[in-house]
């Protein structure tokens, strides 16, 4: 099972809408609001790492209001 953790900086006016849109993406296991230098943590999980990559590259990047994202791929 592959996992990816994506940390988002978002426009706070759009945060609730962004969370709702992210929850609808394939492979999303959890979406959490967090405090600190990031605003949202997204956890993707799939048997196919390429599916996770495609969701991030094609769908997550297209959501308006996301100002920056950092992706961490779990290797163990």
N, C-alpha and C positions, 0 to 999 in steps of 0.2 A: 504494500500500500504506500503510495507516494503522498506527501503532504507539502503544501507551500503556505507560508505565512506572508501576507501582504499588509504592509503598514501604509496607511493613507493620511495625507494632509488634505483637508477639504475646506471649502468655503462653509463656514458655520451656518449661514442662512440656508444652505442646501443639505445639511447633514442628514436630516430625517429622510429626505427623498433619496439621497445616495444610499443610505442603509437599506431602504426598501428595494432599490434597483439591484444592489449587490446580492441580496438574499435570493433573488430569482436566477442567478447565474448557475450553470451546471457545475456540480462538484463542490459547492460552498457548504462546508460543514458548520461554520459558525461565523457570526459577525458581531463584534463587540465594540462599543464606544470605550475609549481609553483616555487617560490623562497623561500628559507629558508632551514630548515633542511631536507625537503623532496623535491623530484624532480617532481613527478607526483601525481595528485589527480584523482582517479577513483570513479565515482558515479554509483552504481548499484541501480536498482529499479525493483521491481517485486511484484506481489500479493502473491508470495510464497517465504518466507524467506529461505526455504530449497533449492530452486533453486539458490538463491544468494550464499548460503554457498557452494553448489556443484561447482559452477563456480569458486569461489575463491580457494577452496581446490583442485579441479581436474585440472583446466585449467590455472588459473592465476599463480599458483605456478610452473607450468611447463615451463613458458616463460623464456628463457635464458636472462641473464643480469640484472635480478632483484636481488638486493643484500639484501634487507630487505623490509618487508611490515608490516604495522599496519592497522588493520581493526577496524572500528567504526560502530556499528549497531545502527541505529536510533530507539528510542523507543517511540517517540511521534510525 
